[in-house]
């Protein structure tokens, strides 16, 4: 779950809905300067579905020790240090499911999700927030994920529908970075991030080279991007959310009841050059 604070409570956005927004961003990505991804449909599927494994968990939102919805929020942008608030075994099971549910449908898309998961839990995870007794659980998960990534790579190598350039590590790495960029931009939108940011990695340009993309908030869920990676000069995207009233909840059951009672509404993010 992702949360965005309002004057009277919280907007809550599920992981799959956040990922659909990331997929819409990826579908619009590319112009004379920035390269569009190929194989297009398989890359877009991986990006749009990279959090499908969270659906069951998000159906039962829980609260933190402070009574807030346990969810990704603006305070966690640029960090990955909320392990004190989660059951690690349950969390890793969700992460594993998120990778495998896509990998079993499409090895190429699944590999992008697997690389994303590995990056979150190695390059961006704060191991100091994990209880020492649980670190072997994380390391065993990472080892199993490495073996699964190799399995996906072998399936990709045997896939005659892919061109040679589409299967080389550099191309796959570029698509992984696009997933990371669109995921990050979607997160910024879903939590109404209000400080300057960037899209994590340099993104590939037509011809040669790559460029980092800066993100500047100019209003609630309105951002300017520099350099501009889309074709149209301004784009708006909608995503579903539910609003729950109250900043603190006595129990997870109370939050879950409020979440399911709330109507699904549509929020908008606007991007401009």
HELIX and SHEET records of a PDB file:
HELIX    1   1 UNK A   15  UNK A   28  1                                  14    
HELIX    2   2 UNK A   40  UNK A   48  1                                   9    
HELIX    3   3 UNK A   52  UNK A   54  5                                   3    
HELIX    4   4 UNK A   55  UNK A   58  1                                   4    
HELIX    5   5 UNK A   74  UNK A   76  5                                   3    
HELIX    6   6 UNK A   83  UNK A   85  5                                   3    
HELIX    7   7 UNK A   88  UNK A  103  1                                  16    
HELIX    8   8 UNK A  107  UNK A  121  1                                  15    
HELIX    9   9 UNK A  127  UNK A  129  5                                   3    
HELIX   10  10 UNK A  132  UNK A  134  5                                   3    
HELIX   11  11 UNK A  135  UNK A  157  1                                  23    
HELIX   12  12 UNK A  164  UNK A  167  1                                   4    
HELIX   13  13 UNK A  169  UNK A  190  1                                  22    
HELIX   14  14 UNK A  252  UNK A  261  1                                  10    
SHEET    1   A 7 UNK A   2  UNK A   5  0                                        
SHEET    2   A 7 UNK A   9  UNK A  13 -1                                        
SHEET    3   A 7 UNK A 234  UNK A 245 -1                                        
SHEET    4   A 7 UNK A 264  UNK A 272 -1                                        
SHEET    5   A 7 UNK A 222  UNK A 226  1                                        
SHEET    6   A 7 UNK A 214  UNK A 219 -1                                        
SHEET    7   A 7 UNK A 197  UNK A 198 -1                                        
SHEET    1   B 2 UNK A 203  UNK A 204  0                                        
SHEET    2   B 2 UNK A 210  UNK A 211 -1                                        
END                                                                             
